[in-house]
Amino acid sequence: MIILSEHQVARVQAHLARAGLNEQLSTELLDHLCCAIEARMTTGESFDQALSETLKSWPIRQLRDLQKTINFTTKTKPMLYRASAAIALVAGICLLSPFTSVDHSAPLALDHHDHSSDYAADYSRFDPPTASPIAGVDMKAALSSGFGMRKHPLTKRTTLHRGIDLKAKVGTPVQATAPGKVIYAGEDGNYGITVRILHEDGYVTAYCHLSKHVVERGDRVILGQEIAAVGTTGQSLGPHLHYEVLKDDVPVNPLALVD
Amino acid sequence: MYSKELIKGTLRTVVLRLLDQEGRLYGYQMNKRVEDLSDGRYTLTEGALYPLLHKLVKDGLLTTETEKVNGRARRYYSITEAGRAAATSRREEFRSFLLTMQTLLDLKPEKT
């Protein structure tokens, strides 16, 4: 296995540097190009040969285009989406606000406490899901099994209960606890019929043991939208809703978010 | 080699499935793996692969970590649970898509 020397890596880096890429992408592509060159050299090419062949398919312009594409898909698009949501929210608040028609000095008074910047930040920040997945039912009141280590009622083993169980009759409507996009809707082993919603800021909510789902993968949902009905599918002892909140893939206690 | 359109439409499904199976890979490795598995007929162009990877990270389907390997920084991608769910449902969707195409295009299995 051939490994490029520091000097050789520097020559590849010099090519990338001409494209003026950001550091993260430049580092990533450096590794990629070096791997490609090493693979060519393994087949018998000299370093110079492998370098020029590899760089042929990576002209400077293409490198710049790549960075533009990445920036567009990961930054501009979501920013446009968020900006339009923020504008809609501000417009809504202005319309409903009692201050707008009564006294224009009132909202200005807030500025004295220097809250203005906090408010601006709040519009773009995503609040963690705090609503109850069953409309009109308090999560604490309907709780039959909480979050955390517990002895599993079926397997009798002590494991982490990744969500909370809420008592409910079969067919009770289940609602989305925050706006987001459905990333899974269907049968999922022990979880039974499951709906998973991806929210902003790395939050995912999961609704399990359902009797049916009324949204499909790819659907956008709003807070309070009906997505499914309570059931007892999968590994379940009776009708209930198993509700999970994940933050960056780690289960968190949904009740802790409410407090 | 397959046409750009076909690859573009299936890239996300392929990358998610690959990571679902392997758990953790870096960009060049994905490229190589897919090329080997498809006998060079399915080629991930870097111009499409990296924007997709960065987008999937942003969407919470993948996470990354950087390690020093052979003196170079290497960025590994791992799949999250949300990513696994997406991989499964995309794969299922493609399965039924294949069946539909078989009917639409009247494809009969080739005799050997």
Contacts between the chains, C-beta under 8 A, distances in Angstrom:
chain1	res1	chain2	res2	distance
A	3	B	70	4.8
A	3	B	71	7.9
A	4	B	70	7.7
A	6	B	71	6.7
A	9	B	71	7.3
A	9	B	72	6.5
A	24	B	75	7.9
A	25	B	50	7.3
A	27	B	66	7.7
A	27	B	73	4.9
A	27	B	75	7.1
A	28	B	27	6.5
A	28	B	50	7.1
A	28	B	75	4.8
A	29	B	46	7.6
A	29	B	50	7.6
A	30	B	72	6.7
A	30	B	73	7.9
A	31	B	26	7.0
A	31	B	27	7.6
A	31	B	28	6.9
A	31	B	69	7.9
A	31	B	72	5.1
A	31	B	73	6.6
A	31	B	74	5.0
A	31	B	75	7.0
A	32	B	27	5.2
A	32	B	28	4.7
A	32	B	31	7.9
A	32	B	46	6.5
A	34	B	72	6.1
A	35	B	28	3.9
A	35	B	29	7.9
A	36	B	28	6.6
A	39	B	32	7.7
A	58	B	46	7.7
A	62	B	47	6.5
A	65	B	47	7.1
A	66	B	46	7.2
A	66	B	47	5.4
A	66	B	50	6.2
A	66	B	51	7.0
A	69	B	47	7.2
A	69	B	51	4.5
A	70	B	50	6.3
A	70	B	51	4.8
A	70	B	54	4.9
A	70	B	55	8.0
A	73	B	51	5.3
A	73	B	54	7.1
A	73	B	55	4.8
A	74	B	51	7.9
A	74	B	54	5.0
A	74	B	55	5.6
A	74	B	57	7.9
A	74	B	58	4.6
A	78	B	58	7.2
A	183	B	61	7.9
A	183	B	82	5.9
A	183	B	85	5.9
A	183	B	86	5.2
A	183	B	89	7.5
A	184	B	85	4.0
A	184	B	86	6.9
A	184	B	88	7.4
A	184	B	89	5.3
A	185	B	89	7.7
A	186	B	89	6.6
A	186	B	92	7.6
A	188	B	85	7.4
A	188	B	88	7.9
A	196	B	82	6.7
A	196	B	85	5.3
A	198	B	59	6.7
A	198	B	60	6.0
A	198	B	82	5.9
A	202	B	60	4.9
A	204	B	60	6.8
A	204	B	81	7.5
A	204	B	82	4.9
A	217	B	89	5.1
A	217	B	93	7.6
A	246	B	81	6.7
A	246	B	82	7.3
A	248	B	60	7.2
A	248	B	63	7.7
A	248	B	80	7.8
A	249	B	60	7.5
A	249	B	63	7.2
A	249	B	80	4.2
A	249	B	81	5.3
A	249	B	82	6.9
